[in-house]
């Protein structure tokens, strides 16, 4: 079982015949996550399958609920690439962060930094409704200087699948613009990222992508299907040649490769990827939204594949998108 003291925070659990999914609940005073980066309703993890394998566990310990970086599991954010300023950031010391509430910066001239611990001064109105042990709905409503929205997230379980339906309605007078993505922080409990860990993308990555759009030199660590160094030939499925160390931080922006190969997808959704630890289990994820950017991130304690979408909603309109995540044990696939 998960032994972290994080379970002292307000939470609920969804259960199916195969899955137990922990969901930390939004709570301004006592919540697991109370900072100004990630969507407060997206703290989903750990996930346990068949009582045997636990994934999407805490990866930054000890946990600090006020640290912007201390999200867990699916950790959704309305923001990036290029760290676009949230609504109202350039107009006053207060600004609106979607999925969080109204935050405060230290001065008018302070540049936006997504990893800065801006205090949350007004979390808006959060509501939680759990109809049974397989379904949960979380809603968020807030108004701020002409911006306003109603955000609904419905989570449901079917066997080994978690489904998440999102609806963001613009109830204000000004348009809502943002990037958005799920961090998809994959980790098996007590397992260092290294040989056995793998990920698969819906498009191929080649030498140019690793040379121009990465930090941490992942081309020297990742091995594609061909079992050659990652820079040798294009591939879409990669594993690791060695365990990552505490000092390793690998990051890539694969947007150029995605854009170049969109035509080859023949209209299929580009929000489709999988991550796995071959010794224990993994997850595959699909989404309905149009993906315009893809990022990859890995340290010794987490592996993340991050498809990005755009949010663009005029007043009195809404944007909807759905995700389906299938979890598996690797011994059942052999």
Residue pairs with C-beta under 8 A, 6 or more apart in sequence:
1 54
2 22
2 46
2 48
2 54
2 57
2 189
4 57
4 58
4 61
4 63
5 63
6 24
6 32
6 58
6 63
6 72
7 22
9 24
9 27
9 30
9 31
9 32
9 65
10 24
10 25
10 27
10 30
10 31
10 32
11 22
11 23
11 24
11 25
11 32
12 22
12 23
12 25
12 128
12 130
12 136
13 20
13 21
13 22
13 23
13 133
14 20
14 21
14 23
14 133
14 134
14 135
14 136
14 155
14 156
14 157
14 162
15 21
15 133
15 134
15 157
16 134
16 157
16 158
16 159
16 160
17 159
18 49
18 50
18 159
18 160
18 327
19 47
19 48
19 49
19 157
19 159
19 160
19 162
19 327
20 47
20 48
20 51
21 44
21 45
21 47
21 48
21 155
21 157
21 162
22 44
22 45
22 46
22 47
23 43
23 44
23 136
23 155
24 31
24 32
24 33
24 43
24 44
24 72
25 31
25 32
25 128
25 138
26 40
26 41
26 123
26 126
26 128
26 138
26 140
27 34
27 126
28 34
28 120
28 123
31 40
31 65
32 43
32 63
32 65
32 72
33 40
33 43
33 65
33 70
33 71
33 72
34 40
34 65
34 66
34 120
35 65
35 66
35 67
35 68
35 70
35 100
35 117
35 118
35 120
36 68
36 97
36 100
36 103
36 117
36 118
36 119
36 120
37 68
37 69
37 71
37 77
37 79
37 97
37 100
37 114
37 115
38 68
38 71
38 75
38 76
38 77
38 99
38 100
38 183
39 75
39 76
39 77
39 78
39 98
39 99
39 100
40 99
40 100
40 123
40 126
40 140
41 76
41 99
41 126
41 138
41 140
41 151
41 153
42 71
42 73
42 74
42 75
42 76
42 77
42 99
42 153
42 182
43 71
43 72
43 73
43 74
43 75
44 56
44 72
44 73
44 74
44 155
44 162
45 55
45 56
45 57
45 58
45 72
45 73
45 74
45 185
46 54
46 55
46 56
46 57
46 58
46 72
46 73
46 189
47 54
47 55
47 56
47 73
47 162
47 283
47 327
48 54
48 55
49 55
49 160
49 281
49 327
49 328
49 329
50 329
52 329
53 188
53 280
53 281
53 329
54 188
54 189
55 186
55 187
55 188
55 189
55 277
55 280
55 281
55 282
55 283
55 327
56 72
56 73
56 74
56 185
56 186
56 187
56 283
57 72
57 187
57 188
57 189
58 72
59 72
59 185
59 187
59 301
59 302
60 67
60 69
60 70
60 301
63 70
64 70
66 117
67 117
68 114
68 115
68 116
68 117
68 118
69 115
71 183
71 185
72 185
73 185
74 164
74 182
74 183
74 184
74 185
75 182
75 183
75 184
75 185
76 99
76 180
76 181
76 182
76 183
77 99
77 114
77 180
77 181
77 182
77 183
78 86
78 97
78 98
78 99
78 178
78 179
78 180
78 311
79 86
79 97
79 114
79 178
79 179
79 180
80 114
80 179
80 181
80 308
81 179
81 253
81 255
81 293
81 295
81 308
83 112
83 113
83 114
84 177
84 178
84 179
85 95
85 112
86 95
86 96
86 97
86 98
86 103
86 112
86 178
87 95
87 96
87 98
87 144
87 147
87 174
87 176
87 177
88 94
88 95
88 96
88 144
88 145
88 147
89 95
89 105
89 112
91 145
92 108
92 145
93 104
93 105
93 106
93 107
93 108
94 102
94 103
94 104
94 105
94 121
94 144
95 102
95 103
95 105
96 102
96 103
96 142
96 144
96 145
96 147
97 103
97 118
98 149
98 151
98 168
98 176
98 178
98 180
98 311
99 140
99 151
100 120
100 123
101 120
101 121
101 122
101 123
101 124
101 142
102 120
102 121
102 122
102 123
102 124
102 142
102 144
103 118
103 119
103 120
103 121
104 118
104 119
104 121
105 112
105 116
105 118
122 142
122 144
123 142
124 140
124 141
124 142
125 140
125 141
125 142
126 138
126 139
126 140
127 138
127 139
127 140
128 136
128 137
128 138
129 136
129 137
129 138
129 139
130 136
130 137
131 137
134 156
134 157
134 158
135 154
135 155
135 156
135 157
136 154
136 155
136 156
137 152
137 153
137 154
137 155
138 152
138 153
138 155
139 150
139 151
139 152
139 153
140 149
140 150
140 151
141 148
141 149
141 150
141 151
141 171
142 148
142 149
143 171
143 172
146 172
146 173
146 174
147 172
147 173
147 174
147 176
148 170
148 171
148 172
148 173
149 168
149 169
149 170
149 171
149 172
149 176
149 313
150 168
150 169
150 171
151 166
151 167
151 168
151 169
152 165
152 166
152 167
152 168
153 164
153 165
153 166
153 167
154 164
154 165
155 162
155 163
155 164
156 162
156 163
156 165
157 163
160 326
160 327
160 328
161 324
161 325
161 326
161 327
162 324
162 325
162 327
163 322
163 323
163 324
163 325
164 322
164 323
164 324
164 325
165 320
165 322
166 320
166 321
166 322
166 323
167 318
167 319
167 320
168 176
168 311
168 313
168 318
168 319
168 320
169 313
169 317
169 318
170 176
170 313
170 314
170 315
170 316
170 317
170 318
171 315
171 316
172 315
173 315
174 315
175 312
175 313
175 314
175 315
176 311
176 312
176 313
177 310
177 311
177 312
178 310
178 311
179 293
179 308
179 309
179 310
179 311
180 308
180 309
180 310
180 311
181 293
181 295
181 306
181 307
181 308
181 309
182 306
182 307
182 323
183 297
183 304
183 306
184 275
184 285
184 304
184 305
184 306
185 302
185 304
186 275
186 282
186 283
186 302
186 303
186 304
186 305
187 193
187 301
187 302
187 303
188 277
188 279
188 280
188 281
191 197
191 277
191 279
191 280
192 243
192 244
192 300
192 301
193 240
193 243
193 244
193 298
193 299
193 300
193 301
193 302
193 303
194 240
194 242
194 243
194 244
194 300
195 239
195 240
195 241
195 242
195 243
196 239
196 240
196 277
196 278
196 279
197 239
197 240
197 275
197 276
197 277
197 278
197 303
198 237
198 238
198 239
198 240
198 275
198 276
198 278
198 282
199 237
199 238
199 273
199 274
199 275
199 276
199 296
199 303
199 305
200 236
200 237
200 238
200 273
200 274
200 275
201 236
201 237
201 254
201 273
201 294
201 305
202 236
202 265
202 268
202 269
202 270
202 272
202 273
203 236
203 254
203 257
203 258
203 261
203 264
203 265
203 270
203 294
204 234
204 235
204 236
204 257
204 261
205 224
205 230
205 234
205 235
205 236
205 238
205 252
205 254
205 257
206 231
206 233
206 234
206 235
206 257
207 219
207 231
207 232
207 233
207 234
208 256
209 252
209 254
209 256
209 257
210 218
210 219
210 230
210 231
210 252
211 219
211 231
212 256
213 252
213 253
213 254
213 255
213 256
214 250
214 251
214 252
214 253
215 249
215 250
215 251
215 252
216 248
216 249
216 250
216 251
217 250
218 230
218 250
218 251
218 252
218 296
218 298
219 229
219 230
219 231
220 229
220 230
220 241
221 230
221 240
221 241
221 242
221 244
221 248
221 250
222 230
222 238
222 239
222 240
222 241
223 229
223 230
223 238
223 239
223 240
223 241
224 230
224 232
224 233
224 234
224 235
224 237
224 238
225 235
225 236
225 237
226 232
226 233
226 235
230 238
239 278
243 300
244 250
244 298
244 299
244 300
245 300
246 299
246 300
248 298
248 299
248 300
249 298
249 299
250 296
250 297
250 298
250 299
251 295
251 296
251 297
251 298
252 295
252 296
253 293
253 294
253 295
254 294
254 295
254 296
255 292
255 293
255 294
257 294
258 270
258 291
258 292
258 293
258 294
262 270
269 286
269 287
269 288
269 291
270 290
270 291
270 294
270 307
271 285
271 286
271 287
271 288
271 289
271 291
271 307
271 309
271 323
272 284
272 285
272 286
272 287
273 284
273 285
273 305
273 307
274 282
274 283
274 284
274 285
275 282
275 283
275 303
275 305
276 282
276 283
276 330
277 330
278 330
279 330
280 329
280 330
281 327
281 328
281 329
281 330
282 327
282 328
282 330
283 325
283 326
283 327
283 328
284 325
284 326
284 328
285 323
285 324
285 325
285 326
286 323
286 324
287 307
287 309
287 321
287 322
287 323
287 324
288 321
288 322
288 323
289 309
289 321
290 309
290 310
291 307
291 308
291 309
292 308
292 309
292 310
293 307
293 308
294 305
294 306
294 307
294 308
295 304
295 305
295 306
295 308
296 304
296 305
296 306
297 303
297 304
297 306
298 304
309 321
311 319
312 319
313 319
